Amino acid sequence: MNLNIILLGLPGGMEWIVIVAIILLLFGGRKIPELMKGLGSGIREFNKAKNQVTDQIKEGMKEEDSETKQS
């Protein structure tokens, strides 16, 4: 039942076609590859930063664990 409520908010097939058509009209066929390239590089930057933070947290946990073992 909860899944049905969640799925009601998602666009269907015809709605996706309208969204894509509007994007094509606004940006044109030549600008879309540039937009996708920018989006891809943004996602890569985000993942890189996320991985760095995760590594720092793990490193901090290891340092804390080694300090508690020494005491």
LUMNU-915103 format. One record per atom (N, C-alpha, C): x negated, y, z negated; atom name; residue in three letters. Coordinates in Angstrom, 3 decimals, decimal comma, padded with zeros to 6 digits. Layout:
BEGIN
ATOM         X         Y         Z  atome  residu
ATOM         X         Y         Z     CA     ALA
...
This chain:
BEGIN
ATOM         X         Y         Z  atome  residu
ATOM  -000,815  -001,188   000,000      N     MET
ATOM   000,000   000,000   000,000     CA     MET
ATOM  -000,861   001,256   000,000      C     MET
ATOM  -001,923   001,286  -000,813      N     ASN
ATOM  -002,804   002,443  -000,852     CA     ASN
ATOM  -003,519   002,634   000,473      C     ASN
ATOM  -003,825   001,536   001,154      N     LEU
ATOM  -004,493   001,616   002,447     CA     LEU
ATOM  -003,604   002,303   003,466      C     LEU
ATOM  -002,305   002,041   003,419      N     ASN
ATOM  -001,380   002,686   004,342     CA     ASN
ATOM  -001,358   004,194   004,144      C     ASN
ATOM  -001,423   004,645   002,915      N     ILE
ATOM  -001,427   006,079   002,632     CA     ILE
ATOM  -002,692   006,712   003,191      C     ILE
ATOM  -003,818   006,030   003,040      N     ILE
ATOM  -005,087   006,548   003,551     CA     ILE
ATOM  -005,062   006,593   005,074      C     ILE
ATOM  -004,550   005,569   005,706      N     LEU
ATOM  -004,546   005,493   007,164     CA     LEU
ATOM  -003,591   006,488   007,806      C     LEU
ATOM  -002,611   006,966   007,095      N     LEU
ATOM  -001,667   007,929   007,667     CA     LEU
ATOM  -002,350   009,246   008,017      C     LEU
ATOM  -003,421   009,592   007,338      N     GLY
ATOM  -004,112   010,843   007,591     CA     GLY
ATOM  -005,078   010,792   008,756      C     GLY
ATOM  -005,374   009,624   009,268      N     LEU
ATOM  -006,328   009,497   010,356     CA     LEU
ATOM  -005,660   009,755   011,702      C     LEU
ATOM  -006,373   010,430   012,620      N     PRO
ATOM  -005,793   010,677   013,939     CA     PRO
ATOM  -005,699   009,384   014,754      C     PRO
ATOM  -004,661   009,303   015,566      N     GLY
ATOM  -004,449   008,137   016,417     CA     GLY
ATOM  -005,126   008,315   017,762      C     GLY
ATOM  -004,846   007,423   018,705      N     GLY
ATOM  -005,486   007,427   020,018     CA     GLY
ATOM  -005,223   008,686   020,815      C     GLY
ATOM  -003,979   009,099   020,913      N     MET
ATOM  -003,642   010,294   021,688     CA     MET
ATOM  -004,228   011,549   021,054      C     MET
ATOM  -004,269   011,583   019,736      N     GLU
ATOM  -004,830   012,740   019,055     CA     GLU
ATOM  -006,322   012,875   019,326      C     GLU
ATOM  -007,028   011,742   019,401      N     TRP
ATOM  -008,462   011,781   019,722     CA     TRP
ATOM  -008,679   012,304   021,135      C     TRP
ATOM  -007,814   011,921   022,055      N     ILE
ATOM  -007,931   012,396   023,435     CA     ILE
ATOM  -007,755   013,909   023,478      C     ILE
ATOM  -006,799   014,427   022,739      N     VAL
ATOM  -006,575   015,877   022,693     CA     VAL
ATOM  -007,775   016,578   022,072      C     VAL
ATOM  -008,328   016,021   021,006      N     ILE
ATOM  -009,496   016,625   020,350     CA     ILE
ATOM  -010,680   016,677   021,308      C     ILE
ATOM  -010,942   015,590   022,012      N     VAL
ATOM  -012,061   015,547   022,961     CA     VAL
ATOM  -011,827   016,542   024,095      C     VAL
ATOM  -010,604   016,639   024,586      N     ALA
ATOM  -010,296   017,587   025,666     CA     ALA
ATOM  -010,530   019,024   025,218      C     ALA
ATOM  -010,145   019,344   023,996      N     ILE
ATOM  -010,358   020,699   023,475     CA     ILE
ATOM  -011,845   020,997   023,346      C     ILE
ATOM  -012,613   020,022   022,868      N     ILE
ATOM  -014,064   020,212   022,749     CA     ILE
ATOM  -014,683   020,439   024,121      C     ILE
ATOM  -014,249   019,669   025,121      N     LEU
ATOM  -014,764   019,857   026,475     CA     LEU
ATOM  -014,419   021,239   027,014      C     LEU
ATOM  -013,228   021,701   026,741      N     LEU
ATOM  -012,828   023,025   027,218     CA     LEU
ATOM  -013,611   024,132   026,525      C     LEU
ATOM  -013,845   023,983   025,239      N     LEU
ATOM  -014,545   025,026   024,496     CA     LEU
ATOM  -016,034   025,092   024,826      C     LEU
ATOM  -016,678   023,955   024,910      N     PHE
ATOM  -018,126   023,939   025,059     CA     PHE
ATOM  -018,604   023,591   026,457      C     PHE
ATOM  -017,790   022,940   027,245      N     GLY
ATOM  -018,216   022,532   028,571     CA     GLY
ATOM  -019,092   021,303   028,523      C     GLY
ATOM  -019,241   020,653   029,664      N     GLY
ATOM  -019,999   019,407   029,737     CA     GLY
ATOM  -021,488   019,568   029,506      C     GLY
ATOM  -022,017   020,752   029,790      N     ARG
ATOM  -023,464   020,951   029,673     CA     ARG
ATOM  -023,903   021,181   028,235      C     ARG
ATOM  -023,049   021,749   027,416      N     LYS
ATOM  -023,424   022,069   026,033     CA     LYS
ATOM  -023,280   020,878   025,085      C     LYS
ATOM  -022,467   019,914   025,445      N     ILE
ATOM  -022,212   018,784   024,539     CA     ILE
ATOM  -023,476   017,988   024,219      C     ILE
ATOM  -024,339   017,669   025,207      N     PRO
ATOM  -025,573   016,954   024,833     CA     PRO
ATOM  -026,448   017,741   023,856      C     PRO
ATOM  -026,479   019,066   024,023      N     GLU
ATOM  -027,250   019,881   023,087     CA     GLU
ATOM  -026,640   019,835   021,693      C     GLU
ATOM  -025,317   019,883   021,628      N     LEU
ATOM  -024,640   019,790   020,332     CA     LEU
ATOM  -024,911   018,447   019,659      C     LEU
ATOM  -024,851   017,379   020,431      N     MET
ATOM  -025,091   016,047   019,871     CA     MET
ATOM  -026,534   015,891   019,417      C     MET
ATOM  -027,461   016,473   020,178      N     LYS
ATOM  -028,874   016,422   019,793     CA     LYS
ATOM  -029,087   017,148   018,470      C     LYS
ATOM  -028,472   018,318   018,331      N     GLY
ATOM  -028,571   019,069   017,081     CA     GLY
ATOM  -027,940   018,317   015,927      C     GLY
ATOM  -026,804   017,690   016,177      N     LEU
ATOM  -026,139   016,903   015,147     CA     LEU
ATOM  -027,007   015,726   014,726      C     LEU
ATOM  -027,611   015,051   015,687      N     GLY
ATOM  -028,489   013,911   015,384     CA     GLY
ATOM  -029,701   014,327   014,571      C     GLY
ATOM  -030,307   015,451   014,934      N     SER
ATOM  -031,480   015,893   014,171     CA     SER
ATOM  -031,067   016,324   012,765      C     SER
ATOM  -029,889   016,893   012,623      N     GLY
ATOM  -029,402   017,254   011,292     CA     GLY
ATOM  -029,181   016,034   010,424      C     GLY
ATOM  -028,625   014,986   011,007      N     ILE
ATOM  -028,399   013,747   010,261     CA     ILE
ATOM  -029,731   013,117   009,863      C     ILE
ATOM  -030,710   013,149   010,798      N     ARG
ATOM  -032,031   012,616   010,468     CA     ARG
ATOM  -032,669   013,384   009,313      C     ARG
ATOM  -032,577   014,716   009,341      N     GLU
ATOM  -033,136   015,536   008,258     CA     GLU
ATOM  -032,465   015,204   006,930      C     GLU
ATOM  -031,143   015,043   006,958      N     PHE
ATOM  -030,413   014,717   005,734     CA     PHE
ATOM  -030,855   013,375   005,175      C     PHE
ATOM  -030,960   012,361   006,037      N     ASN
ATOM  -031,390   011,031   005,582     CA     ASN
ATOM  -032,815   011,060   005,041      C     ASN
ATOM  -033,682   011,838   005,679      N     LYS
ATOM  -035,060   011,953   005,221     CA     LYS
ATOM  -035,101   012,565   003,821      C     LYS
ATOM  -034,339   013,638   003,613      N     ALA
ATOM  -034,300   014,280   002,297     CA     ALA
ATOM  -033,696   013,345   001,258      C     ALA
ATOM  -032,656   012,610   001,644      N     LYS
ATOM  -032,015   011,672   000,721     CA     LYS
ATOM  -032,997   010,586   000,301      C     LYS
ATOM  -033,760   010,058   001,251      N     ASN
ATOM  -034,739   009,017   000,941     CA     ASN
ATOM  -035,857   009,554   000,041      C     ASN
ATOM  -036,272   010,802   000,260      N     GLN
ATOM  -037,305   011,391  -000,584     CA     GLN
ATOM  -036,818   011,538  -002,023      C     GLN
ATOM  -035,588   011,987  -002,183      N     VAL
ATOM  -035,038   012,139  -003,532     CA     VAL
ATOM  -034,925   010,780  -004,207      C     VAL
ATOM  -034,460   009,770  -003,456      N     THR
ATOM  -034,339   008,424  -004,009     CA     THR
ATOM  -035,706   007,894  -004,440      C     THR
ATOM  -036,724   008,109  -003,625      N     ASP
ATOM  -038,073   007,664  -003,972     CA     ASP
ATOM  -038,586   008,374  -005,223      C     ASP
ATOM  -038,323   009,676  -005,331      N     GLN
ATOM  -038,769   010,423  -006,509     CA     GLN
ATOM  -038,075   009,927  -007,766      C     GLN
ATOM  -036,798   009,617  -007,662      N     ILE
ATOM  -036,066   009,101  -008,827     CA     ILE
ATOM  -036,627   007,750  -009,247      C     ILE
ATOM  -036,878   006,869  -008,281      N     LYS
ATOM  -037,439   005,558  -008,603     CA     LYS
ATOM  -038,809   005,694  -009,223      C     LYS
ATOM  -039,631   006,609  -008,694      N     GLU
ATOM  -040,972   006,823  -009,232     CA     GLU
ATOM  -040,887   007,343  -010,666      C     GLU
ATOM  -039,962   008,262  -010,918      N     GLY
ATOM  -039,778   008,783  -012,271     CA     GLY
ATOM  -039,329   007,704  -013,234      C     GLY
ATOM  -038,470   006,801  -012,767      N     MET
ATOM  -038,010   005,711  -013,627     CA     MET
ATOM  -039,160   004,761  -013,942      C     MET
ATOM  -040,035   004,506  -012,963      N     LYS
ATOM  -041,184   003,629  -013,201     CA     LYS
ATOM  -042,130   004,257  -014,202      C     LYS
ATOM  -042,375   005,580  -014,075      N     GLU
ATOM  -043,263   006,271  -015,001     CA     GLU
ATOM  -042,694   006,244  -016,411      C     GLU
ATOM  -041,389   006,470  -016,537      N     GLU
ATOM  -040,756   006,446  -017,837     CA     GLU
ATOM  -040,823   005,060  -018,451      C     GLU
ATOM  -040,626   004,030  -017,625      N     ASP
ATOM  -040,672   002,660  -018,105     CA     ASP
ATOM  -042,081   002,299  -018,583      C     ASP
ATOM  -043,110   002,744  -017,846      N     SER
ATOM  -044,486   002,426  -018,254     CA     SER
ATOM  -044,860   003,181  -019,522      C     SER
ATOM  -044,327   004,385  -019,721      N     GLU
ATOM  -044,619   005,157  -020,939     CA     GLU
ATOM  -043,958   004,500  -022,151      C     GLU
ATOM  -042,770   003,967  -021,986      N     THR
ATOM  -042,100   003,333  -023,119     CA     THR
ATOM  -042,772   002,000  -023,474      C     THR
ATOM  -043,342   001,332  -022,507      N     LYS
ATOM  -044,044   000,060  -022,775     CA     LYS
ATOM  -045,340   000,312  -023,523      C     LYS
ATOM  -045,993   001,433  -023,234      N     GLN
ATOM  -047,271   001,757  -023,895     CA     GLN
ATOM  -047,047   002,147  -025,338      C     GLN
ATOM  -045,914   002,711  -025,673      N     SER
ATOM  -045,652   003,175  -027,052     CA     SER
ATOM  -045,330   002,057  -027,989      C     SER
